[in-house]
Amino acid sequence: MPKTTRNTWTFNGTSVKAGETTDLKLKVSERYTGDPIHLPVQVIRAKKPGPAVFVSAAIHGDELNGVGVIHELMFGEPVDLHAGTLILVPVVNIFGFENQLRYMPDRRDLNRGFPGSSSGSLTSRVARVIFDTLVKRCDYGIDLHTAATGRTNFPNVRGDLTRPEVRRIAKAFGCELLVNGKGPEGSFRREAVKADCNTIILEAGEPLKIEPGVLEVGLRGVNNVLIELGMVRGEIKQPAYQTRIDQSTWVRANVGGLLRFHVGPGEVVAQGQPIATNASVIGRERDVLTAPSAGIVLGMTTMPMVKPGEPVCHLAIPKASSLKRIAKTVGCMKSASLGQRLRDHLATNISVSEREADPASEAVDEA
């Protein structure tokens, strides 16, 4: 049964009646002065009962794309909620957000601190407040992320796809790539699912930016999930293709130097295809990194300089039987489609040049 069946619903001590939209402040800590530190929260309730869904962003304080998505949900075209309750939390890690930093002041990762403890560290205490107030009140959750510093991610949804309700909203969100996994120990989504709040995350774009294409993906995805759950009216917008990813691998630098990239985010690559050329600072080629298997570029570094062992390209490896179809679909995408615009936009964050593959490499259509 949904958690918002009653006419009056209490959030953080404030009663929100059916049909109301209320802006709230959730106290999570205190400053050195003893003044309270709050998270801004907006609660939107339909007149008709239904599921409770939270949408959160900036659990890493420098990941701003999700902040932009929620900002649009709050202040753009109003959400016409037909049923249920929608809780919007634009900034979870308010400490990192104010300092443009990923982590908390005690140097811990808030996204490894859940469900938290009321008697633990600063990070653990904040996690406990958020978990008790938000997660335990909701049936579903969407947590919005970007890549870490110096990287970009092609938009992908991640969740424990073995759980039917997680799989349901992950597919509905509408990204091309669905990455299966429970998430790291202590992560927000992993612990939320354990508490029967079916939660997915979006990974898309770079930190410290609000990117137009990612903003469009996020807005479309949240709306798709709300349609799927019967909370808003409309038709779900489907991606050009959708595939489940159960395996991925990082291509790492073998030597130090400057990179010249040969692929971009979202690109389908063949086994043995050049990923990047590594050259010395005086321009002498030292190494060529190639794809260890056919796959799709899930994410990559945006930093041109590397040391040995540093990550260069995150490669998603779908089933070989589906890769030929995916390559054909991507090749036929219209320039105005969201998928192609995303590929073009994200590729502008790195310098991509062509390099011929080794003739012995395995082509995608032979995979």
The 8 nearest C-alpha neighbors of each residue, nearest first, counted from 0:
[[1, 2, 4, 50, 49, 3, 138, 48],
 [2, 0, 50, 3, 49, 4, 138, 51],
 [1, 3, 4, 51, 50, 137, 0, 136],
 [4, 2, 5, 1, 48, 51, 49, 50],
 [5, 3, 48, 2, 1, 49, 6, 83],
 [4, 6, 7, 3, 8, 48, 17, 2],
 [5, 7, 17, 16, 8, 4, 48, 3],
 [8, 6, 16, 5, 15, 17, 14, 9],
 [9, 7, 15, 14, 16, 5, 6, 10],
 [10, 8, 14, 13, 12, 15, 11, 7],
 [9, 11, 13, 12, 14, 8, 15, 132],
 [12, 10, 13, 9, 132, 25, 14, 23],
 [11, 13, 10, 9, 14, 8, 15, 25],
 [14, 12, 10, 9, 11, 15, 23, 8],
 [15, 13, 9, 8, 7, 10, 16, 12],
 [16, 14, 8, 7, 9, 19, 13, 17],
 [17, 15, 7, 19, 6, 8, 18, 14],
 [16, 18, 46, 6, 44, 45, 19, 7],
 [17, 19, 46, 45, 44, 16, 20, 43],
 [20, 18, 44, 17, 16, 43, 21, 15],
 [21, 19, 43, 42, 44, 22, 18, 41],
 [20, 22, 42, 41, 23, 19, 43, 15],
 [23, 21, 41, 40, 42, 20, 24, 39],
 [24, 22, 40, 41, 39, 21, 25, 42],
 [23, 25, 39, 37, 38, 40, 26, 22],
 [24, 26, 38, 37, 27, 39, 23, 11],
 [25, 27, 37, 36, 28, 24, 35, 38],
 [26, 28, 125, 37, 36, 128, 25, 38],
 [29, 27, 36, 26, 35, 125, 30, 37],
 [28, 30, 35, 36, 34, 33, 31, 27],
 [31, 29, 33, 32, 34, 35, 36, 28],
 [30, 32, 33, 29, 34, 35, 28, 36],
 [33, 31, 30, 34, 29, 35, 36, 28],
 [32, 34, 30, 31, 29, 35, 36, 28],
 [33, 35, 30, 29, 32, 36, 31, 28],
 [36, 34, 29, 28, 30, 37, 26, 33],
 [37, 35, 29, 28, 26, 27, 30, 34],
 [38, 36, 26, 25, 24, 27, 35, 39],
 [37, 39, 25, 24, 40, 26, 91, 93],
 [40, 38, 24, 23, 37, 88, 25, 41],
 [41, 39, 88, 23, 87, 22, 24, 38],
 [40, 42, 22, 87, 21, 86, 23, 43],
 [43, 41, 86, 21, 20, 85, 22, 87],
 [44, 42, 20, 85, 84, 19, 86, 41],
 [45, 43, 84, 18, 17, 19, 20, 83],
 [46, 44, 18, 82, 47, 80, 83, 17],
 [45, 47, 18, 17, 82, 48, 44, 81],
 [46, 48, 82, 45, 83, 81, 49, 17],
 [49, 47, 83, 4, 82, 3, 46, 45],
 [83, 48, 50, 82, 1, 3, 4, 47],
 [51, 49, 1, 83, 138, 84, 52, 2],
 [50, 52, 84, 137, 138, 83, 85, 3],
 [53, 51, 139, 85, 140, 137, 138, 86],
 [52, 54, 86, 140, 85, 87, 141, 55],
 [53, 55, 141, 87, 142, 140, 88, 86],
 [56, 54, 88, 142, 89, 143, 87, 53],
 [55, 57, 143, 65, 89, 90, 66, 58],
 [58, 56, 59, 60, 90, 62, 91, 92],
 [57, 59, 91, 92, 56, 60, 110, 109],
 [60, 58, 101, 57, 61, 62, 92, 102],
 [59, 61, 96, 95, 101, 57, 92, 100],
 [60, 62, 101, 99, 100, 207, 206, 59],
 [63, 61, 206, 57, 145, 60, 59, 207],
 [62, 64, 66, 65, 207, 208, 209, 61],
 [65, 63, 209, 67, 66, 62, 208, 210],
 [64, 66, 68, 143, 56, 67, 63, 144],
 [67, 65, 63, 89, 69, 64, 68, 56],
 [66, 68, 70, 64, 65, 69, 209, 71],
 [67, 69, 65, 71, 66, 70, 214, 218],
 [70, 68, 72, 71, 66, 67, 89, 73],
 [69, 71, 67, 73, 72, 68, 74, 66],
 [72, 70, 75, 74, 69, 68, 73, 67],
 [71, 73, 69, 70, 75, 74, 68, 78],
 [74, 72, 70, 71, 75, 69, 77, 41],
 [73, 75, 71, 72, 70, 76, 77, 69],
 [76, 74, 71, 72, 77, 73, 70, 78],
 [75, 77, 78, 74, 72, 71, 73, 79],
 [78, 76, 75, 79, 72, 73, 74, 71],
 [77, 79, 80, 76, 72, 73, 231, 43],
 [80, 78, 77, 81, 231, 232, 45, 230],
 [79, 81, 231, 45, 78, 82, 230, 44],
 [80, 82, 231, 230, 45, 79, 47, 232],
 [83, 81, 230, 47, 45, 49, 48, 80],
 [49, 82, 84, 50, 48, 45, 51, 230],
 [83, 85, 44, 51, 43, 52, 50, 45],
 [84, 86, 52, 43, 53, 42, 51, 44],
 [85, 87, 53, 42, 41, 52, 54, 43],
 [86, 88, 54, 41, 40, 53, 55, 89],
 [87, 89, 55, 40, 90, 54, 39, 91],
 [90, 88, 66, 56, 69, 55, 87, 91],
 [91, 89, 57, 56, 88, 93, 92, 66],
 [90, 92, 58, 57, 93, 56, 88, 89],
 [93, 91, 58, 60, 94, 95, 90, 57],
 [92, 94, 96, 95, 91, 90, 97, 60],
 [95, 93, 92, 96, 97, 103, 98, 104],
 [94, 96, 60, 100, 98, 97, 92, 93],
 [97, 95, 60, 93, 99, 98, 94, 61],
 [96, 98, 95, 94, 99, 93, 60, 100],
 [97, 99, 95, 100, 96, 94, 60, 61],
 [100, 98, 61, 96, 95, 97, 60, 101],
 [101, 99, 95, 61, 60, 98, 102, 96],
 [100, 102, 59, 60, 61, 95, 99, 103],
 [103, 101, 108, 100, 95, 106, 107, 59],
 [102, 104, 106, 105, 107, 95, 94, 108],
 [105, 103, 106, 102, 94, 107, 95, 121],
 [104, 106, 103, 107, 121, 122, 102, 120],
 [107, 105, 103, 104, 102, 108, 122, 101],
 [106, 108, 103, 105, 102, 109, 122, 104],
 [107, 109, 102, 110, 111, 103, 112, 106],
 [108, 110, 112, 111, 122, 107, 103, 58],
 [111, 109, 186, 108, 187, 112, 58, 185],
 [110, 112, 185, 186, 109, 108, 113, 184],
 [111, 113, 109, 185, 123, 115, 110, 126],
 [114, 112, 115, 185, 126, 187, 111, 186],
 [113, 115, 127, 130, 126, 190, 112, 185],
 [116, 114, 127, 123, 113, 126, 112, 124],
 [115, 117, 119, 123, 124, 127, 118, 114],
 [116, 118, 124, 119, 127, 115, 123, 128],
 [119, 117, 116, 124, 120, 123, 115, 121],
 [120, 118, 116, 123, 117, 124, 121, 115],
 [119, 121, 123, 122, 124, 118, 116, 105],
 [120, 122, 124, 123, 125, 119, 105, 28],
 [123, 121, 125, 120, 124, 109, 126, 112],
 [122, 124, 115, 120, 126, 116, 119, 112],
 [125, 123, 117, 127, 121, 116, 126, 122],
 [124, 126, 122, 128, 127, 27, 123, 121],
 [125, 127, 115, 123, 129, 124, 113, 128],
 [128, 126, 115, 130, 124, 116, 125, 129],
 [129, 127, 125, 131, 130, 126, 132, 27],
 [130, 128, 126, 132, 127, 133, 131, 125],
 [129, 131, 134, 127, 133, 128, 132, 114],
 [130, 132, 128, 135, 129, 133, 127, 134],
 [133, 131, 129, 130, 128, 134, 135, 136],
 [134, 132, 136, 130, 129, 135, 131, 137],
 [135, 133, 130, 137, 136, 191, 131, 132],
 [134, 136, 131, 137, 133, 132, 130, 194],
 [137, 135, 134, 133, 132, 2, 138, 51],
 [138, 136, 51, 134, 52, 139, 135, 196],
 [137, 139, 196, 51, 50, 52, 197, 1],
 [140, 138, 197, 52, 196, 198, 137, 51],
 [139, 141, 198, 53, 52, 54, 197, 199],
 [142, 140, 54, 199, 200, 198, 53, 55],
 [141, 143, 200, 55, 54, 56, 199, 140],
 [142, 144, 56, 65, 201, 200, 55, 141],
 [145, 143, 202, 201, 62, 65, 203, 56],
 [146, 144, 203, 202, 204, 205, 62, 206],
 [145, 147, 151, 205, 152, 150, 204, 206],
 [148, 146, 150, 149, 206, 145, 205, 151],
 [149, 147, 150, 206, 146, 205, 151, 61],
 [148, 150, 301, 302, 300, 147, 151, 205],
 [151, 149, 300, 301, 299, 148, 146, 147],
 [150, 152, 205, 204, 146, 298, 299, 300],
 [153, 151, 298, 204, 203, 146, 154, 297],
 [152, 154, 264, 297, 203, 265, 298, 155],
 [155, 153, 203, 202, 152, 174, 201, 204],
 [154, 156, 176, 202, 174, 201, 177, 153],
 [155, 157, 201, 177, 200, 178, 169, 202],
 [158, 156, 178, 200, 199, 177, 179, 201],
 [159, 157, 199, 180, 179, 160, 181, 165],
 [158, 160, 181, 180, 161, 179, 162, 165],
 [159, 161, 166, 162, 179, 158, 165, 163],
 [160, 162, 159, 163, 166, 165, 179, 180],
 [161, 163, 160, 165, 164, 159, 166, 197],
 [164, 162, 166, 165, 167, 161, 160, 168],
 [165, 163, 167, 166, 162, 197, 168, 160],
 [166, 164, 197, 167, 162, 163, 168, 160],
 [165, 167, 160, 169, 163, 164, 168, 162],
 [166, 168, 164, 165, 170, 169, 163, 171],
 [167, 169, 171, 170, 165, 166, 224, 172],
 [170, 168, 166, 172, 171, 167, 165, 156],
 [171, 169, 168, 167, 172, 173, 166, 177],
 [170, 172, 168, 173, 169, 224, 223, 167],
 [173, 171, 220, 169, 223, 224, 170, 168],
 [172, 174, 171, 237, 238, 220, 170, 175],
 [175, 173, 176, 155, 172, 238, 156, 154],
 [174, 176, 241, 240, 238, 242, 173, 177],
 [175, 177, 155, 242, 174, 241, 243, 178],
 [178, 176, 243, 156, 244, 157, 155, 242],
 [179, 177, 157, 244, 243, 156, 176, 245],
 [178, 180, 245, 160, 158, 159, 157, 244],
 [181, 179, 159, 158, 182, 178, 157, 160],
 [180, 182, 159, 189, 158, 183, 179, 188],
 [181, 183, 189, 180, 186, 184, 188, 158],
 [184, 182, 186, 185, 181, 189, 111, 180],
 [183, 185, 186, 111, 182, 189, 190, 113],
 [184, 186, 111, 113, 112, 183, 190, 187],
 [187, 185, 111, 110, 189, 183, 184, 188],
 [186, 188, 190, 110, 189, 113, 191, 185],
 [187, 189, 191, 198, 190, 186, 192, 199],
 [190, 188, 192, 186, 182, 191, 181, 187],
 [189, 191, 193, 192, 187, 188, 114, 186],
 [192, 190, 188, 194, 196, 193, 189, 187],
 [193, 191, 196, 197, 195, 194, 189, 190],
 [192, 194, 190, 191, 195, 189, 196, 197],
 [193, 195, 191, 192, 196, 190, 135, 134],
 [196, 194, 192, 193, 197, 191, 138, 135],
 [195, 197, 138, 192, 139, 191, 194, 198],
 [198, 196, 139, 192, 165, 195, 140, 138],
 [197, 199, 140, 188, 139, 141, 192, 196],
 [200, 198, 158, 141, 157, 142, 140, 188],
 [199, 201, 142, 157, 141, 143, 156, 202],
 [200, 202, 156, 143, 144, 155, 203, 142],
 [203, 201, 144, 145, 155, 154, 156, 152],
 [204, 202, 154, 145, 152, 153, 201, 213],
 [203, 205, 151, 152, 145, 146, 153, 213],
 [204, 206, 151, 146, 145, 150, 208, 207],
 [205, 207, 62, 208, 61, 145, 148, 63],
 [208, 206, 61, 63, 62, 205, 209, 99],
 [209, 207, 206, 63, 210, 64, 205, 62],
 [208, 210, 64, 63, 67, 211, 214, 207],
 [209, 211, 213, 212, 208, 214, 64, 204],
 [212, 210, 214, 213, 215, 209, 216, 344],
 [213, 211, 215, 214, 341, 210, 216, 340],
 [212, 214, 216, 215, 210, 211, 217, 203],
 [213, 215, 211, 217, 212, 68, 216, 210],
 [214, 216, 212, 218, 213, 217, 219, 211],
 [217, 215, 213, 219, 214, 218, 220, 212],
 [218, 216, 220, 214, 219, 215, 68, 213],
 [219, 217, 215, 221, 220, 216, 68, 222],
 [218, 220, 222, 216, 217, 221, 223, 215],
 [221, 219, 172, 223, 217, 222, 218, 173],
 [222, 220, 224, 218, 223, 219, 217, 225],
 [221, 223, 225, 219, 220, 224, 218, 226],
 [224, 222, 220, 235, 226, 172, 221, 225],
 [225, 223, 227, 221, 226, 172, 222, 171],
 [224, 226, 230, 222, 228, 227, 223, 231],
 [227, 225, 231, 229, 223, 224, 228, 230],
 [226, 228, 224, 225, 229, 223, 171, 168],
 [229, 227, 225, 226, 230, 224, 50, 231],
 [228, 230, 226, 227, 231, 225, 82, 232],
 [229, 231, 82, 225, 81, 228, 226, 80],
 [232, 230, 81, 226, 80, 225, 229, 79],
 [233, 231, 226, 230, 81, 229, 234, 80],
 [234, 232, 226, 231, 235, 223, 222, 227],
 [233, 235, 236, 226, 232, 223, 227, 237],
 [234, 236, 223, 237, 226, 233, 171, 227],
 [237, 235, 234, 223, 238, 173, 219, 220],
 [236, 238, 173, 235, 239, 240, 171, 174],
 [239, 237, 240, 173, 175, 174, 241, 236],
 [240, 238, 237, 328, 241, 175, 338, 332],
 [241, 239, 238, 175, 242, 325, 328, 237],
 [242, 240, 175, 176, 238, 174, 243, 239],
 [241, 243, 176, 177, 175, 244, 240, 317],
 [242, 244, 177, 178, 176, 245, 317, 179],
 [245, 243, 178, 317, 246, 177, 179, 316],
 [244, 246, 179, 178, 243, 247, 317, 316],
 [247, 245, 316, 244, 315, 317, 248, 178],
 [246, 248, 315, 316, 314, 245, 313, 249],
 [249, 247, 314, 313, 250, 315, 246, 316],
 [250, 248, 313, 312, 251, 314, 310, 247],
 [249, 251, 312, 311, 310, 313, 248, 252],
 [252, 250, 310, 308, 311, 309, 249, 253],
 [251, 253, 307, 308, 309, 254, 310, 311],
 [254, 252, 307, 308, 251, 255, 286, 306],
 [255, 253, 307, 252, 306, 256, 286, 285],
 [256, 254, 306, 307, 305, 253, 252, 257],
 [255, 257, 279, 278, 304, 305, 277, 280],
 [256, 258, 304, 278, 303, 277, 279, 280],
 [259, 257, 277, 303, 276, 304, 260, 275],
 [258, 260, 276, 275, 277, 261, 257, 351],
 [261, 259, 275, 351, 262, 258, 274, 352],
 [260, 262, 352, 351, 274, 275, 353, 273],
 [263, 261, 274, 260, 351, 266, 264, 275],
 [262, 264, 346, 266, 265, 351, 296, 261],
 [265, 263, 296, 153, 266, 298, 342, 297],
 [264, 266, 296, 153, 295, 342, 297, 263],
 [267, 265, 296, 264, 295, 263, 268, 262],
 [266, 268, 295, 294, 326, 296, 265, 269],
 [269, 267, 294, 293, 295, 266, 272, 270],
 [270, 268, 293, 363, 362, 272, 361, 271],
 [269, 271, 292, 293, 361, 290, 272, 291],
 [270, 272, 360, 290, 289, 269, 291, 273],
 [271, 273, 356, 289, 269, 290, 270, 274],
 [274, 272, 289, 275, 288, 356, 261, 271],
 [275, 273, 289, 261, 288, 262, 260, 290],
 [276, 274, 260, 288, 261, 259, 273, 287],
 [275, 277, 287, 259, 258, 286, 288, 278],
 [278, 276, 258, 286, 257, 285, 256, 287],
 [279, 277, 284, 285, 283, 257, 256, 282],
 [278, 280, 256, 283, 282, 281, 257, 284],
 [279, 281, 282, 256, 257, 278, 283, 304],
 [282, 280, 279, 283, 278, 284, 256, 257],
 [283, 281, 279, 280, 278, 284, 257, 285],
 [282, 284, 279, 278, 281, 285, 280, 277],
 [285, 283, 278, 286, 277, 282, 279, 276],
 [284, 286, 278, 277, 283, 279, 287, 254],
 [287, 285, 277, 276, 284, 288, 278, 254],
 [286, 288, 276, 275, 277, 289, 273, 285],
 [289, 287, 275, 274, 273, 276, 286, 290],
 [290, 288, 273, 274, 271, 272, 291, 287],
 [289, 291, 271, 270, 292, 272, 274, 273],
 [292, 290, 270, 271, 289, 293, 250, 272],
 [293, 291, 270, 290, 294, 269, 271, 316],
 [294, 292, 269, 270, 268, 363, 290, 316],
 [293, 295, 316, 268, 315, 267, 314, 292],
 [294, 296, 267, 315, 266, 314, 297, 265],
 [297, 295, 314, 265, 264, 266, 298, 313],
 [298, 296, 153, 314, 313, 315, 295, 152],
 [297, 299, 152, 313, 151, 296, 153, 264],
 [300, 298, 312, 311, 150, 313, 151, 301],
 [299, 301, 150, 311, 302, 149, 151, 312],
 [300, 302, 150, 149, 349, 303, 299, 348],
 [301, 303, 300, 149, 304, 150, 305, 349],
 [304, 302, 258, 257, 301, 305, 259, 300],
 [305, 303, 257, 302, 256, 258, 306, 255],
 [306, 304, 255, 256, 309, 257, 303, 307],
 [305, 307, 255, 309, 254, 308, 252, 256],
 [308, 306, 254, 253, 252, 255, 309, 305],
 [309, 307, 252, 251, 253, 306, 310, 254],
 [308, 310, 251, 252, 307, 306, 305, 311],
 [311, 309, 251, 312, 250, 249, 252, 308],
 [310, 312, 300, 251, 299, 250, 252, 309],
 [313, 311, 299, 250, 249, 298, 310, 314],
 [314, 312, 249, 298, 297, 299, 248, 296],
 [313, 315, 296, 248, 297, 247, 295, 249],
 [316, 314, 247, 295, 294, 297, 296, 246],
 [315, 317, 294, 247, 246, 314, 244, 295],
 [318, 316, 244, 319, 315, 294, 243, 322],
 [317, 319, 320, 321, 322, 316, 244, 243],
 [320, 318, 322, 321, 366, 317, 323, 293],
 [319, 321, 318, 322, 323, 366, 324, 317],
 [322, 320, 324, 319, 318, 323, 325, 317],
 [321, 323, 325, 319, 324, 320, 326, 318],
 [322, 324, 364, 326, 325, 321, 363, 327],
 [325, 323, 327, 322, 321, 326, 328, 320],
 [324, 326, 322, 328, 327, 323, 329, 321],
 [327, 325, 323, 329, 328, 324, 267, 322],
 [326, 328, 330, 324, 325, 329, 331, 323],
 [329, 327, 325, 331, 330, 326, 324, 332],
 [330, 328, 326, 332, 331, 327, 325, 339],
 [329, 331, 327, 328, 332, 326, 325, 333],
 [332, 330, 328, 329, 327, 333, 326, 334],
 [333, 331, 329, 330, 339, 328, 334, 336],
 [332, 334, 335, 336, 331, 339, 338, 330],
 [333, 335, 336, 339, 332, 340, 337, 338],
 [336, 334, 333, 340, 337, 339, 332, 338],
 [337, 335, 333, 339, 338, 334, 340, 332],
 [336, 338, 340, 339, 341, 335, 212, 216],
 [339, 337, 341, 336, 340, 342, 239, 238],
 [340, 338, 342, 341, 336, 337, 334, 343],
 [339, 341, 337, 343, 342, 338, 344, 336],
 [342, 340, 344, 338, 339, 343, 212, 345],
 [341, 343, 339, 345, 340, 344, 265, 346],
 [342, 344, 340, 346, 341, 345, 339, 347],
 [343, 345, 341, 346, 347, 342, 340, 212],
 [344, 346, 347, 342, 348, 343, 341, 264],
 [347, 345, 263, 343, 348, 344, 349, 342],
 [348, 346, 349, 345, 344, 343, 350, 351],
 [347, 349, 346, 345, 301, 350, 344, 151],
 [350, 348, 347, 346, 301, 351, 260, 263],
 [349, 351, 260, 352, 347, 259, 348, 346],
 [352, 350, 260, 261, 349, 262, 263, 259],
 [353, 351, 261, 260, 350, 354, 259, 262],
 [352, 354, 261, 355, 351, 262, 260, 273],
 [355, 353, 261, 356, 352, 273, 275, 276],
 [354, 356, 357, 353, 273, 272, 358, 261],
 [357, 355, 272, 273, 358, 354, 360, 271],
 [356, 358, 359, 360, 355, 271, 272, 273],
 [359, 357, 360, 356, 361, 355, 271, 362],
 [358, 360, 357, 361, 271, 356, 362, 270],
 [361, 359, 271, 357, 358, 270, 362, 272],
 [360, 362, 270, 269, 271, 359, 363, 365],
 [361, 363, 269, 365, 364, 360, 366, 270],
 [364, 362, 269, 366, 365, 323, 293, 361],
 [363, 365, 323, 362, 366, 322, 326, 269],
 [364, 366, 362, 363, 361, 323, 319, 269],
 [365, 363, 364, 319, 362, 361, 293, 323]]
